[in-house]
Amino acid sequence: MKKTGPEEDNWKYAQTGLQLAAGVMLGFWAGYRLDGRLGTAPWLMLGGAAGGLAAGFYLFVREISGKGGK
């Protein structure tokens, strides 16, 4: 069932927030794993989290500005 009206907007904003959080968590996790293998703790973990934040923020801005497809 297709959502319409304010309900659709709420889901769009929730989805963009989840994308932002997922990007940060994925970058954090990848950096954590690489730090464990390379012994560079905590630098790759922090770099991965920052990269995930940047990617998530990019998706967030793109969606809010109306260039996100749909």
Number of C-alpha atoms within 10 A of each C-alpha: 3 4 9 8 7 9 9 12 12 10 12 14 14 12 14 19 16 14 19 20 15 15 23 22 16 16 22 22 17 17 23 23 15 18 17 14 10 10 12 13 15 13 14 22 21 18 16 22 22 16 18 23 22 15 16 21 19 12 19 19 13 14 17 12 9 9 10 11 6 5
